[in-house]
Amino acid sequence: MSRATPSPRSPGRPRTGVDTEVFAAALRTVQELGYARATVDRIAAAVGVAKTTVYRRWPSKGELIVDCLLDAFGPVPLAEGASRAELMSSAIRWVAAKIGEPGVGDAFAGVFSDAVSDPALREILSARLQDPYRLALQGALDEPENRVLFFIDVVVGTLLHRMGMTGEPMADADVDALVEMVLPHFTEGAGTA
């Protein structure tokens, strides 16, 4: 009588949900230690996996953080049938709220800062993080790329600057003022290149 051999399985713990655990640990580690001190080693240790598990999925800390941000942000909420002003206002409030979540603004500012002097990371940040949102906004607003990029620059740049200068997300009253300042420029000259 032959015994059934167990099906081969890779050693270590099961990998289901590891991405979610790594993303949560990355944001916690960035929030607790700051972006520069949140190393892949520390993030892996916080999850309880080998750093090779993390590096197999993300060849660099920057790529890990970009995917972490994509997960944290999710899709931009663009309500069907909303006016231009409503779409832009909700997009500004949405990104402000996301940047205000624990660790998200710190991670975004850190990877953005690293990308300034790292062309490969800058390309990853642009292609994987900015482009999907840019394309969604271009489609919803029927605006050319340069105007949508300017909208993103003004809004995200302002929010990250506040986070960088104060360590705190922008207060709701200031987000309201940002909406009031930005909307006229993009709604009065709608569709102009």
Long-range contacts (C-beta under 8 A, 24 or more apart in sequence): 12-49, 12-50, 12-53, 13-48, 13-49, 15-53, 18-47, 18-49, 18-53, 18-57, 19-57, 19-67, 19-71, 20-71, 21-47, 21-49, 22-47, 22-49, 22-54, 22-57, 22-64, 22-68, 23-67, 23-68, 23-71, 23-72, 26-64, 26-65, 26-68, 26-103, 26-107, 27-68, 27-72, 27-101, 27-102, 27-103, 27-104, 27-107, 28-102, 28-103, 29-103, 30-65, 30-103, 30-106, 30-107, 30-110, 31-102, 31-103, 31-106, 34-106, 34-110, 35-65, 35-106, 35-107, 35-109, 35-110, 35-111, 35-113, 36-110, 38-107, 38-110, 40-64, 60-121, 62-111, 62-114, 62-115, 62-118, 62-121, 62-124, 62-125, 63-121, 63-124, 65-107, 65-110, 65-111, 66-111, 66-124, 66-125, 66-128, 66-129, 67-128, 68-107, 69-104, 69-107, 69-108, 69-111, 69-129, 70-128, 70-129, 70-132, 72-98, 72-101, 72-104, 72-107, 73-98, 73-104, 73-133, 75-136, 76-133, 76-136, 76-137, 78-136, 78-137, 78-140, 84-141, 84-186, 84-187, 84-190, 85-183, 85-187, 87-137, 87-140, 87-141, 88-141, 88-151, 88-179, 88-182, 88-183, 88-186, 88-187, 89-179, 89-183, 91-137, 91-155, 92-155, 92-175, 92-178, 92-179, 92-182, 93-175, 93-179, 95-155, 95-156, 95-159, 96-159, 96-169, 96-170, 96-175, 96-178, 99-156, 99-159, 99-160, 99-163, 99-169, 99-170, 100-169, 100-170, 105-159, 105-160, 105-163, 105-169, 106-163, 108-160, 108-163, 109-160, 109-163, 109-164, 112-160, 141-186, 141-190, 142-191, 143-186, 143-190, 143-191, 144-193, 146-193, 147-186, 147-192, 147-193, 151-182, 151-186, 154-182, 155-182
